[in-house]
């Protein structure tokens, strides 16, 4: 009888461990399926652009007029998008938009930079 109880307790412990590990992996993978595309909607080349979301900086460099660049980003909590950068001619790029939360998976965010340095975003 003691052996049966030990086997039963072991099965419960292993099942619990597998469920907890599966839930942790699901939460981890859910936060990593997000992409952002930066589109230079103007004619001037973007020298450097930094998009900050969830405390992480994603750097884009040398995007020609009409060009695009894409990155994967991680959502670790609730956050908006802060965009700062500079065109090749020295004009500042600055803006912010949107909101992400951990409970939404596979977001695609479009960051559009205009020749006057303004930024719009689409989610």
Protein Blocks (a to p, Z undefined) as FASTA:
>chain_A
ZZmmmmmmmmmmmmmmmmmmmmmmmmmmmmmmcccddddfbfbdcfbdcddeehiacdde
hiaehiacddddddfbdcddddddddfkopacdddedjddfkbghiacdddddfkopacd
dZZ
